Amino acid sequence: MKKDHSSTTTLHGRRSAALLGFLALCAVVCTPGISPGQDSAATVKALRSIANRIVRDSVFQFIDQKTGHRFETADAAPSTAVLKLVSPHTDWRYWNGVLNIALLRMGNVLQSNAYLDFPSKNIAFSFDNYKHFEALYHGEGKWSYPFGGRFLMEELDDCGAMGASVIEVYHLSQQPRYRTYIDQVATHILSRQARLGDGTLARAFPHKWTLWADDLYMSIAFLSRMGELTGEQRYFDDAAKQVLQFNKYLFDSTAGVMYHCWYSDLQQHGVAFWGRANGWALLAQVDLLDRLPDNHPLRSQLLQILQRHLLGIARYQGPTGLWHQLLDKPDSYPETSCSAMFTYAFARAVNRGYIDKRYASVAQRGWAGVMTAIQPDGQVTGVCAGTSVSDNLVDYYNRPAPVNDVHGLGALLLAGTEILQLRRSM
C-alpha cells in the first residue's frame, strides 16, 4: 500500500512551525545586506541582455536543410525542401509557452514593446505555418519536427504551457482561430488526457500510468487561465484537484519537497527530488492562486500546501543562493532553472501575500545566485537540459547543462521581473 504523503502528524506540524520561525529569524538577523547582484539596475540590465538576445536572434523564417535557402513562410518553399525553423525560440514547445508568458510580463513591467510584441509574433507565426508540416508529417517524432506539438496534441507538454500563452495573446488579439485552439486544448485536458481512476492527470510513459510533477504546471498554467477567461468554475475545480492529488502522490512530508514521479503500476515513487520538477509544481500553484476566486472552497487549503512546499524548498538553498540539480544532494551541480523558479515563487508569494514578507530574503538570495549564471552578453549557464523521469540518480547527476538551454530562459525572466516588483513594494 502506498504511503499518503499529503497527511502530516501533529508533531511534524510543530516541527515545521519551529523551522518556519527559525527561518524567519534568519531572514531578519542573518542577512548581511543587499549584494551588488541584487541591485535593481543590475537586474534590469541582466534581464534586457537575455531578452534582447532572444528578440534579436529569433528569426521568423524556415531554412531548407538541403540548400540552405531561407523562406518567410513554409508554403513558399519548393516541395523538395526539408525545412526546419531558423530559431528554436519560434517553435511550439512548452518552454516557448513559458518564454511567451515571461516576455509579456516583463514587457509590461519594463514598458517595452519589443518584448510585448514577441509572443504575438510567435503565436501568429505558428498558426500561419503549422498546417504545412501537419500535411507532411509521417511519424518522424514531434520533438524533432516543426510545430509537432501544435497539431498532434498528445500530451500536456504539447498544449498546456503554449495554450496558456495563447490565452495571454488572445487578450491582446481576439482572433477566432486562437479561441478555437483554446477550446481544443480545454477539451483535451478535461476529457482526452490520460488520468488515473481518481482523476489525477498522468502519462502513458515510461510506464502506464506515470505521474510527473512537471505536469502540475503543464495543466494548471492553462486551466487557471481558462477559468479566468471563461469564468467557469469547472476549470478552477479541476486545477485545485490536481494540486491536492499531485501532493498526495508526490510530496514527501519528511523531505518537504516532491519526488519527480510516481509509478501507478508499482505504487511507488521514483528516486529523485529533482529541482526543476519542484519548480514546475511551485509555478503551477502560484499561477492558480493568482487567479482562483477568493471564495473558492479550497483556497485556504491550497495556500497551506503552497506554504508547506515553499518551506521545504527553503531548507535546501545553498550558500550562494542557488539550489542543486538534486535538491537533497549538494554534490549535484547548482542548477539555474530551478533556482529561478524558486526565486520567482518566493518573490511572487511575498508580493501577493501568500507568505510573510520576511521570506523575501530567500528570493533575494536566490536571485543573487541566478545573476551569477547570466553573462554580460545575455548568455545563460547552468540550466539542465530536458530530462525524463529516471530510476537511476546517476542520470540526474549526469544531465548536461548547455549554454542558453531553452528550458530556463522563461523562468529567469519571470524571476527577475518579479524581483523588481518585490523591491518596489518593500
C-alpha positions in Angstrom: 0.0 0.0 0.0 1.4 3.4 -0.9 2.1 6.0 1.7 -0.1 9.1 1.7 2.4 11.9 1.8 -0.3 14.6 1.9 -1.0 13.9 5.6 1.2 15.2 8.4 1.2 14.4 12.1 0.8 17.0 14.8 4.4 16.5 15.8 5.6 17.2 12.2 3.4 20.3 12.1 5.1 21.6 15.3 8.5 20.9 13.8 7.5 22.7 10.6 6.3 25.7 12.6 9.5 25.8 14.6 11.6 25.7 11.4 9.4 28.4 9.9 10.1 30.6 12.9 13.9 29.9 12.7 14.0 30.8 9.0 12.0 33.9 9.8 14.6 34.9 12.4 17.4 34.2 9.8 15.6 36.4 7.4 15.7 39.3 9.8 19.0 38.7 11.6 21.3 36.7 9.3 21.0 38.7 6.0 24.1 40.9 5.9 22.7 43.3 3.3 21.9 43.5 -0.3 24.6 42.3 -2.6 25.6 44.2 -5.8 23.9 41.4 -7.8 20.6 42.3 -6.2 20.7 45.9 -7.3 17.6 46.7 -9.4 19.6 48.5 -12.1 21.8 45.4 -12.5 18.8 43.2 -12.6 17.2 45.3 -15.4 20.4 45.2 -17.3 20.7 41.4 -17.0 17.0 40.9 -18.0 17.4 43.1 -21.0 20.6 41.3 -22.0 18.8 38.0 -22.1 15.6 39.3 -23.7 17.4 41.4 -26.3 19.4 38.4 -27.4 16.3 36.3 -27.8 14.4 39.0 -29.8 17.5 39.7 -31.9 18.3 36.1 -32.7 14.7 34.9 -33.2 14.3 35.0 -37.0 10.7 34.0 -38.0 11.8 32.0 -41.0 12.5 28.5 -42.2 15.6 27.1 -43.7 15.9 24.2 -46.3 18.4 21.8 -44.8 19.4 20.6 -48.2 20.1 24.0 -49.9 20.4 26.5 -47.1 17.8 28.7 -48.6 15.5 30.6 -46.3 11.8 31.2 -46.6 9.4 33.6 -44.8 6.6 31.0 -44.9 6.6 27.3 -45.2 4.4 27.3 -48.2 6.9 29.4 -50.1 9.4 26.6 -50.2 9.6 24.1 -53.0 8.0 20.7 -52.5 11.5 19.1 -52.3 12.6 21.3 -49.4 13.3 19.8 -46.0 12.5 22.6 -43.7 13.5 23.4 -40.2 13.0 26.5 -38.1 15.8 29.0 -38.1 15.3 29.8 -34.4 14.2 27.4 -31.6 12.5 30.4 -29.9 9.9 30.4 -32.7 8.8 26.8 -32.2 5.8 25.2 -30.4 7.2 23.7 -27.3 6.2 24.1 -23.6 9.4 26.2 -23.0 8.2 28.5 -25.7 5.0 29.0 -23.9 6.8 29.9 -20.7 9.0 32.3 -22.6 6.0 34.0 -24.2 4.3 34.5 -20.8 7.6 35.8 -19.3 8.2 38.3 -22.1 4.6 39.6 -21.8 5.0 40.2 -18.1 8.5 41.6 -18.5 7.3 43.9 -21.3 4.6 45.3 -19.1 6.9 45.9 -16.2 9.7 47.5 -18.3 7.2 49.1 -20.7 8.9 47.7 -23.8 7.0 47.0 -27.0 9.8 44.8 -28.3 9.2 42.3 -25.5 5.4 42.6 -25.6 5.3 42.1 -29.4 7.4 38.9 -29.5 4.7 36.5 -28.1 2.1 37.7 -30.6 4.6 37.2 -33.4 5.4 33.7 -32.1 1.8 32.6 -31.9 0.8 34.1 -35.3 3.9 32.5 -37.0 2.9 29.1 -35.7 -0.7 29.4 -36.7 0.2 30.7 -40.1 2.6 27.7 -40.9 1.8 24.6 -38.9 -0.7 23.1 -41.4 2.2 22.8 -43.9 4.0 20.5 -41.6 0.9 18.7 -40.4 0.2 17.7 -44.0 3.7 16.3 -44.5 4.1 14.5 -41.1 4.7 10.8 -41.2 5.6 10.0 -37.6 9.1 11.5 -37.6 8.8 12.4 -33.9 7.3 15.6 -32.6 10.4 16.7 -30.7 12.4 17.0 -34.0 9.5 18.2 -36.2 8.5 21.9 -36.5 5.2 22.6 -34.6 4.8 18.9 -33.9 3.1 19.5 -30.6 0.8 22.1 -32.2 -1.1 19.6 -34.4 -0.5 16.3 -32.6 -1.6 17.4 -29.1 -0.9 14.1 -27.5 0.3 15.1 -24.0 0.1 18.1 -21.7 3.6 19.1 -22.9 2.1 19.8 -26.3 -0.6 22.2 -25.3 -0.6 23.3 -21.6 2.1 26.0 -21.5 1.7 27.0 -25.1 -2.1 27.0 -24.7 -1.7 29.3 -21.6 0.4 31.7 -23.7 -2.2 31.6 -26.5 -4.8 32.8 -23.9 -2.5 35.6 -22.9 -2.1 36.6 -26.5 -5.8 36.2 -27.1 -6.5 39.0 -24.6 -4.4 41.3 -26.9 -5.7 39.9 -30.3 -9.1 38.2 -30.1 -8.7 36.2 -33.3 -11.3 33.4 -33.8 -8.6 30.9 -34.7 -7.0 31.5 -31.3 -10.2 30.9 -29.5 -10.9 27.7 -31.5 -7.5 26.4 -30.4 -8.0 27.4 -26.8 -11.3 25.4 -26.7 -9.5 22.4 -28.3 -6.9 22.5 -25.5 -9.6 22.7 -22.9 -11.3 19.6 -24.4 -8.0 17.7 -24.5 -7.1 18.4 -20.9 -10.6 17.8 -19.5 -11.6 14.8 -21.5 -8.8 13.3 -23.5 -5.6 13.4 -21.5 -4.8 10.2 -19.6 -5.9 10.2 -15.9 -5.8 7.8 -13.0 -9.1 6.4 -11.7 -9.3 9.3 -9.2 -8.9 11.9 -11.9 -5.2 12.7 -11.4 -3.5 13.6 -14.7 -1.0 11.0 -15.9 1.2 10.0 -18.8 1.4 6.7 -20.7 5.2 6.7 -20.4 7.7 5.5 -19.3 5.0 3.1 -17.8 1.3 3.3 -17.7 0.3 5.4 -15.8 3.1 7.6 -14.5 2.7 10.9 -12.7 5.2 13.6 -13.4 5.5 16.6 -11.1 6.2 18.7 -14.2 2.6 18.1 -15.3 1.2 20.2 -12.5 2.4 23.2 -14.4 1.6 21.8 -17.9 -2.0 21.5 -16.8 -2.6 24.3 -14.3 -0.9 27.1 -16.4 -3.8 26.5 -18.9 -6.6 25.6 -16.6 -6.2 28.6 -14.3 -6.2 31.0 -17.2 -9.1 29.2 -18.8 -11.1 29.6 -15.6 -10.2 33.3 -15.6 -11.1 33.7 -19.3 -14.5 32.0 -19.1 -15.5 32.4 -15.5 -16.4 28.7 -15.4 -15.9 27.0 -12.1 -15.0 23.6 -13.6 -11.6 24.8 -14.7 -10.7 26.1 -11.2 -12.1 23.0 -9.6 -10.0 20.6 -11.8 -6.9 22.7 -11.3 -7.4 22.7 -7.5 -8.0 19.0 -7.5 -4.7 18.4 -9.4 -2.8 20.3 -6.7 -4.3 18.2 -4.0 -3.8 14.9 -5.9 -0.3 15.5 -7.0 0.7 16.4 -3.5 -0.9 13.2 -2.2 1.2 11.1 -4.6 4.4 13.1 -4.9 5.0 15.2 -1.8 7.3 13.7 0.9 6.5 15.2 4.3 9.9 14.3 5.8 11.9 15.9 2.9 9.5 18.7 2.5 9.6 18.5 -1.3 8.2 16.5 -4.2 9.5 13.4 -5.9 9.9 13.8 -9.7 7.4 10.9 -10.4 5.1 8.2 -9.1 4.5 4.9 -10.8 1.0 3.6 -10.6 2.0 0.1 -11.7 4.4 -0.2 -8.8 2.5 2.0 -6.4 5.7 3.8 -5.5 7.8 6.9 -6.2 10.8 7.4 -8.4 14.2 8.1 -6.8 14.8 11.8 -7.3 13.9 15.1 -5.7 14.6 16.8 -8.9 14.9 20.6 -8.7 13.1 21.7 -11.8 10.2 19.3 -11.2 9.6 21.0 -7.9 10.0 24.4 -9.7 7.2 23.5 -12.2 4.9 22.5 -9.3 5.5 25.7 -7.5 4.9 27.8 -10.6 1.6 26.0 -11.1 0.5 26.6 -7.5 1.2 30.3 -7.7 -0.4 30.6 -11.1 -3.6 29.0 -9.7 -3.7 31.2 -6.6 -3.2 34.3 -8.7 -6.5 33.6 -10.5 -8.6 31.5 -8.1 -11.7 33.3 -6.8 -11.3 34.4 -3.2 -14.3 32.5 -2.2 -13.3 29.2 -3.7 -13.8 26.5 -1.0 -10.2 25.1 -1.4 -8.3 28.3 -1.5 -7.3 28.1 2.2 -6.1 24.6 1.8 -4.2 25.4 -1.4 -2.4 28.3 0.4 -1.3 25.9 3.2 0.0 23.5 0.6 2.0 26.2 -1.1 3.5 27.5 2.1 4.5 23.9 3.1 6.2 23.4 -0.2 8.0 26.8 -0.1 9.2 26.0 3.5 10.6 22.7 2.3 12.4 24.3 -0.7 13.9 26.9 1.6 15.7 24.1 3.5 17.8 23.2 0.5 19.0 26.7 -0.6 22.8 26.7 -0.9 25.2 29.4 0.4 25.4 31.1 -3.0 21.6 31.4 -3.1 21.3 28.6 -5.8 19.6 25.2 -5.4 21.1 21.9 -6.7 20.0 19.7 -9.5 19.0 17.1 -6.9 17.7 19.2 -4.1 18.9 16.9 -1.3 22.3 16.1 -3.0 24.7 19.0 -2.6 27.3 17.1 -4.6 25.0 17.5 -7.7 25.6 20.7 -9.6 23.9 24.1 -8.8 21.1 24.3 -11.3 19.9 27.7 -12.7 16.4 27.0 -13.9 15.0 25.5 -10.7 16.8 28.3 -8.8 15.0 30.9 -10.9 11.7 29.1 -10.5 12.1 29.0 -6.7 13.1 32.6 -6.7 10.0 33.6 -8.7 7.7 31.5 -6.4 9.1 33.1 -3.2 9.0 36.6 -4.7 5.5 36.2 -6.1 4.2 34.6 -2.9 5.5 37.6 -0.9 4.2 40.1 -3.4 0.7 38.6 -3.4 0.6 37.9 0.3 0.7 34.2 0.1 3.6 34.0 2.6 5.0 36.5 5.1 7.2 39.3 3.6 10.2 38.3 5.8 10.7 35.4 3.3 11.7 37.9 0.7 15.2 37.2 1.8 15.0 33.7 0.3 14.0 35.2 -3.1 16.7 37.9 -2.8 19.5 35.4 -2.2 18.1 33.2 -4.9 18.2 36.0 -7.4 21.8 36.9 -6.4 22.7 33.3 -7.2 20.9 33.3 -10.5 22.6 36.5 -11.5 26.0 34.7 -11.4 24.7 32.5 -14.3 23.8 35.4 -16.5 26.8 36.6 -18.7 27.1 40.2 -19.8 26.0 39.3 -23.3 22.9 37.6 -22.1 24.2 34.0 -22.3 22.8 31.8 -19.6 24.7 28.9 -18.0 23.8 26.1 -15.6 20.4 25.1 -17.0 19.7 21.4 -17.1 18.7 20.1 -20.4 15.3 18.4 -21.0 15.0 15.5 -18.5 12.7 12.5 -18.4 11.9 10.6 -15.2 14.5 8.0 -14.3 15.0 5.2 -11.9 18.7 6.0 -11.6 20.1 9.0 -9.7 23.2 8.9 -11.9 21.0 10.0 -14.8 20.1 13.2 -13.0 23.7 13.8 -11.9 24.9 13.5 -15.5 22.3 15.6 -17.3 24.1 18.2 -19.4 23.6 21.9 -18.9 24.2 23.5 -22.3 24.7 27.3 -22.6 21.3 29.0 -23.2 19.3 25.9 -22.8 15.7 26.9 -23.6 14.3 25.3 -20.5 15.5 28.1 -18.3 15.1 31.3 -20.2 11.4 32.0 -19.4 12.0 31.1 -15.8 14.9 33.6 -15.5 12.8 36.4 -17.0 9.9 35.6 -14.7 12.1 35.6 -11.6 14.0 38.8 -12.4 10.8 40.6 -13.3 9.1 39.5 -10.0 12.2 40.5 -8.0 11.9 44.1 -9.5 8.3 44.1 -8.3 9.4 42.8 -4.9 11.9 45.6 -4.4 9.4 48.3 -5.4 7.0 47.0 -2.7 9.5 46.9 0.2 
